[in-house]
Amino acid sequence: MFDERDLPDDLGAVRDEHAPGALVFDVATDFETLRPEVAEDLGLVVDELDPATYPADWLPDDAPRLLSRYAGSDFTIGMPGDGSVAWTRQTVPSVVLVKPRVEGSPDAFVDFLVAEALVEVGLGEPEQFLGFFRESYRELDDAVPLDPNATYQVAAALYDGWIGLHTRETFTEWPDERPPLGEAWHDAGTRIEGRLDDLPGEVARNETDFADATELACAAVKHGLEPPTPFAALDTSAYRSHGVEYAITWAEKTFEKL
């Protein structure tokens, strides 16, 4: 199920710098969330399992089932929205998991996704947004008048953007220090850039869901692009510094204006 991935020199150097000792595996089957019995198989290839659990009262009553499961006692690896490469610090050492869906993608892009995961592992921040919002997730849920799944998507995007405010300093150095990874990071940003200009108009015309727009805008933040209003307020040092409090205030003010 888990085959250790050979890393090229650039990726090995990123691991050594940001996540020493982390293991990178190719996973045999695609997944959003690994079944608990499969996740526990990681115990065969790591030294220790340390499942994350969170208080049930951090979640609203209508929280998505998978989020409730993640907060509970099940050993939950991977959640919707993680993309083609997931990572966890619920193992010792930390683990990066490359899903089969990367097949057909350019090698340089896959290497960037793995490098991005290693940099995120090294931040020491929670692997999912619930560990970021903690008990304040209920406040975000109150501020976002969307269905539970859309609120989940907004929360995940907001956390992704906040992480991006920390990681992009590293990424911007890569064109000079690690050209293949830097070029892949730049190319990924270029694909996003053309979708930003009319994003507010698409939301206003109901052509793009607000949750999808938030996800795209926060991806732009990670790539050092300028997202449009109202998302530009997330590309600030204030958000980086104040995190959860800022995100909730942004959501409250944004939906007051919609």
MARKOL-101734 format. One record per residue: residue in three letters; x, y, z of N, C-alpha, C in turn. Coordinates in steps of 0.1 Angstrom, whole numbers, plus 5000, padded with zeros to 4 digits. Example, Ala and Ser with C-alpha at 12.3 -4.5 7.8 and 13.67 -1.06 7.14 Angstrom:
<rs>
ala513249435078512349555078513249675078
ser512849785071513749895071512950005079
</rs>
This chain:
<rs>
met500849885000500050005000500950135000
phe502050125007502950245008504350205004
asp504750264993506050244987506850364988
glu508050354995508850474997509250534983
arg509150664981509350734969510850774968
asp511450744957512850794955512750944952
leu513551024959513551174958514751214950
pro514551304940515751364933516451454943
asp517651494939518551574948517851694953
asp517151774945516451894949515451864960
leu514651764959513651724969514351674982
gly515351604980516151554992516651675000
ala517151774993517651894999516551965007
val515351975000514252045007513851965019
arg513751835018513451755030514451785041
asp515751775038516751795048516651935055
glu516252035047516152165053514952185061
his513852135056512552175063511852055071
ala512151935067511451825074512351705075
pro513451725083514451615084513851485089
gly514051375082513551245086512251215081
ala511551305075510151275070510251175059
leu509251085058509150985048508151025037
val508450985025507651015013507250885007
phe505950865006505450735001504550754989
asp504650664979503550654969502550564974
val501250604973500150524978499550444967
ala499150324969498750234959497350274953
thr496450324962495150354957494850504960
asp493950564952493650704954492750714966
phe492750834972491850854984491651004987
glu490551034993490451165000490751145015
thr490151035021490551005035490750855035
leu491950815040492250675041491350605051
arg490850485048490150405057491050385070
pro490450385082491250375094492150255094
glu491650145089492450025089493650035080
val493450115069494650135060495550235066
ala495050345072495850445078496750375089
glu496150285096496950215107498050135102
asp497950095089499050025083500350105082
leu500250235083501450325084502250285096
gly501650225106502450175117503550075114
leu503350015102504349915098505649985092
val505550115089506650175082507150305089
val506450335100506950445108507250395122
asp507850485131508150445144507050445154
glu506050545151505050565161503850625154
leu502650595159501350665155500850755166
asp500450875163500050965173498751035168
pro497650965168496351015162495951145169
ala495451245160494951365165493551355169
thr493151405180491751415185491351555190
tyr490151595188489751725192488351725198
pro488051815207486751815214485551825205
ala484551745207483451745199482751875199
asp482851955210482052075210482752195202
trp483852165196484452255187483652265174
leu482852155171482152145158480652185160
pro480152255150478652275150477952135148
asp476652135152475952005151475851955137
asp475852035127475651995113476951975106
ala478051965113479451955107479451835098
pro480151835086480251715078480751595085
arg480251485081480651355088482151335089
leu482851355078484251335078484951425088
leu484551545089485151635099484951585113
ser483751535116483451485129484351365131
arg484551285121485351165123486851205125
tyr487251305118488651355120488851405134
ala487851465140487951525153487851405164
gly487251295160487051185169488251095171
ser487950975175489050885179489650805167
asp488950805156489450735145490750795140
phe491750705136492950755130492750795116
thr492650925114492150985101493351055094
ile493650995082494751055074494051105061
gly494251235058493751285046492251335047
met491951445041490651505041490351565028
pro489051575024488751645012489351775010
gly489951804999490651934997492151924998
asp492651815002494051795004494851794990
gly494151764980494851754967495551624964
ser496451634955497151514950498251464960
val498751544969499751514978499251554992
ala499251455001498751485015499951465025
trp499851525036500951495046500351485060
thr501051425069500551415083501751415093
arg501451475104502451475115501851385126
gln500851305123500251205132501051085133
thr502251085126503150975126504551025131
val505350935136506750975139507650875131
pro508350915121508451055116507251095108
ser507151225104506051275096506151205082
val504951205076504851135063504151225053
val504651215041504051275029503551165020
leu502351175015501651065007501351114994
val501851054983501651094969500550994964
lys499451054959498350974954498550934940
pro497850824935498050784921497550884911
arg496650984916496051074906497151164900
val498351164906499451244900499951194886
glu499551064884500051004871499551084859
gly500551114850500251194839500551334840
ser500851384853501251524855502751534852
pro503251644848504651664846505451634859
asp506551564857507351524869507751644877
ala508051764871508451884878507351934887
phe506151924882504951974890504751884902
val504851744900504751654911505851674921
asp507051704917508151734926507851854934
phe507251954927506852084935505852054946
leu504851974942503751934952504351864964
val505351774962506051704973506851804981
ala507551894974508351994981507552084989
glu506352124984505452214991504952145004
ala504652015003504251945015505351935025
leu506551915021507651905030507852045037
val507752155030507852285036506752305046
glu505552265043504452275052504652185065
val505152065063505451985074506352055084
gly507352125078508352185086507852305094
leu506752365090506152475098505752435112
gly505352315114504952265127503452305130
glu502752355120501352395121500452265119
pro499152285124498252165122498152125107
glu497851995105497751955091496351975085
gln495352005094494052045089493552165096
phe492552235090492152365095491452355109
leu490952235113490352235126491352265137
gly492552215135493552245145494052395145
phe493652465135493952605134492852685140
phe491552655136490452735142490052695156
arg490252565159489952505172488552545176
glu488352585188486952615193486352725185
ser487152805178486552925170485952875157
tyr486052745154485352705142483852735143
arg483252725154481852755156481552905152
glu482452995156482353135152482353145137
leu483353075131483353085116482053035110
asp481552925115480352865110479152965112
asp479153045122478153145124478253255114
ala479553285111479853405102479553375087
val479653245084479553205070478153145068
pro477253215061475853165059475753065047
leu476552965047476552865037476252725043
asp476052625034475852495039477052435046
pro476952335054478152285061479352245052
asn479052185040480152145032480852275026
ala480152375022480652495017481452565028
thr480952565040481652625052483052555054
tyr482952425053484152345054485152385043
gln484752405031485652445020486152585022
val485352675027485852815030486952805041
ala486652725052487652715063488952655058
ala488852545050490052485045490852585036
ala490152665028490852765019491452875028
leu490752925038491353025046492652975053
tyr492552855058493752795064494952785054
asp494552735042495552725031496152855028
gly495352955027495953095025496853135036
trp496453115048497353155060498653075059
ile498552945056499852875055500652935044
gly499952975033500753025021501453155025
leu500953235034501653355038502953325045
his503053205050504353155056505253085046
thr504653005037505552925028506052995016
arg505353095012505753154999507053235000
glu507553265012508853325013509953225008
thr509653105012510552995007510452974992
phe509252964987509052944973509653044964
thr509553174968510153274960511653274958
glu512253194967513753174966514153064956
trp513152984953513452864945513852894931
pro513352994924513853014910515353024909
asp515953084920517353104920518152984926
glu517552934937518252824945517952684939
arg516752664935516352534930515452554917
pro516152584906515352624894514252534890
pro514352404889513252324885512052334894
leu512252344907511052364916510552504915
gly511452604913510952734912510152754899
glu510552694889509852704876508452644877
ala508352524884507052464886506152544894
trp506652604905505852694913505352814905
his506252874897505752984889504752944879
asp504952824872503952784862502552754869
ala502552694881501352674888500552804890
gly501352904894500753034897500253104884
thr500953084873500453134860499053074856
arg498852954859497552894856496452944864
ile496752994876495753054885495453194880
glu496453274877496453414875495353454865
gly495153384854494153424845492753404849
arg492553344861491153314866490753414876
leu491653504880491353594891490653724887
asp490853774875490353904872488853924874
asp488153834869486653844870486053764881
leu486853724890486253634901485153704909
pro485253834913484153894920482853894911
gly483053924898481853924890481253794888
glu482053684887481553554886480753514899
val481253554911480453524923479153604923
ala479253734919478053814919476953754909
arg477453704898476453644888476153494891
asn476553444903476353304906476953204897
glu477953254890478653164880479753084888
thr480253134899481153064907480753064922
asp480652954929480352954943481353034951
phe480853094962481753174970482853084976
ala482552954979483552864985484652834975
asp484252814962485152784951486052914949
ala485453024950486153154948487253174959
thr486853144971487753154982488953064981
glu488652944976489752844974490652894963
leu490152944953491052994942491853114947
ala491253204954491853324958492953294968
cys492753194977493753164987494853084981
ala494653014970495752954962496553064956
ala495953174952496653284946497653344957
val497153354969497953404980499253314981
lys499053184981500153094982501253124971
his500753164959501653184948502153324947
gly501853414956502253544956501553634946
leu500353594942499553664932498653764940
glu498153864934497253954940495753914938
pro495053864948493653824946492853954946
pro491653944940490754054939489954074953
thr489354194954488454224965487254114965
pro486854064976487154094990488354014995
phe488953934986489953834991491353904993
ala491454024987492754084988493154115003
ala492154125011492354145026492954035032
leu493053915026493653795031495153795028
asp495553875019496953885015497653995022
thr497753985035498254095044499054035055
ser499954115060500654085072499754065084
ala498654145084497754135096497153995096
tyr496753935085496253795085497353695090
arg498553715085499553625089499753635104
ser499753755110499953775124498853735133
his497553755128496453745137495553615134
gly495853555123495253425120493753415122
val493353335131491953295133491053415135
glu491453505144490653625147490453705135
tyr491453725127491353795115490453725105
ala490653595103489853525094488353535097
ile487953525109486553535113486053675111
thr486753775114486353915112486153935097
trp487153885089487053895074485753835069
ala485453715074484253645070482953725074
glu482953775086481753855090481553975082
lys482654055079482454175071482154145057
thr482754035051482554005038481053965035
phe480453885044479153835041478053945045
glu478554045053477654155056477354235043
lys478454235034478354315022477754245010
leu477654105011477154034999475654034999
</rs>
